[in-house]
Amino acid sequence: MSLLNPRFQVLSLVVLLSIIVFGFSEAEASYQVYKVKVVNEFPHDPKAYTQGLLYAENDTLFESTGLYGRSTVRKVALGNGKVEAAHKMQSSDFGEGLTLLGERLFQLTWLQDTGFIYDRYNLSKFEKFTHHMQDGWGLATDGGVLFGSDGTSTLYEIDPQTMKVIRKRVVKSQGHEVPYLNELEYVKNEIWANVYVTDCIARISPKDGTVIGWILLQSLREDLISRGYKDFEVLNGIAWDRDGDRVFVTGKLWPKLFEIKLLPLPPNAPLIGEINNLCIPKPFFGELES
């Protein structure tokens, strides 16, 4: 004889079937959605095809830029956007994601399984490494391991000593895989990822790859357009100032870098129902330039 209330049994069966059929949990369905408020605005090199961005300290940024013949690793002053030091890469290398672990800058390259490790104080001193992702797109670190993306929905955890993959997570939002994970940043025990060709940032749990929040930044693009800026490309570049708890974002060929504050949207906001259309791009055919 069952001790469970029949209504509870039916409800439990419905929940179980929902998980089996739709492939997501209640926790996964309850992500928070945010819009942003611009707190500060800073100059950004409009010729910088931003592929990686990070905050070091003392209002100093490091940035990786792409395009063949124009790729660099650079040290940038936050306040005026001035490039204080730079290493120009070989014309055959297309710069990609960048992160700082200790005194070493790790950088990926596009369409290759190789990257470079630089001395943060002397960018001309570097060594080459090989990784085991399908491609090189984004990099971040929690201070212990590296996190990488390759343009798919896979989030990689990488040993910085051997560059071997420790584990992989498929990033999903309410059961939907999120492809084209691009530039990454580690923020308060989360991985924040630009999603290529969108104006969205996914807040990802590194434990299981679940999207626990979405940040909508369409307003930044609209602001630049309203001021007459043209010829800039997709949103790409997230930097977190751990000590000051500040978040900075920019994009490829963007003339500005923005410090932003997150503003949670109410659960009934119309945009929440459009997340899949706004933030999860349909598959492309052919070669993508991240």
Disulfide bonds with the S-S distance in Angstrom:
Cys200-Cys279 2.14
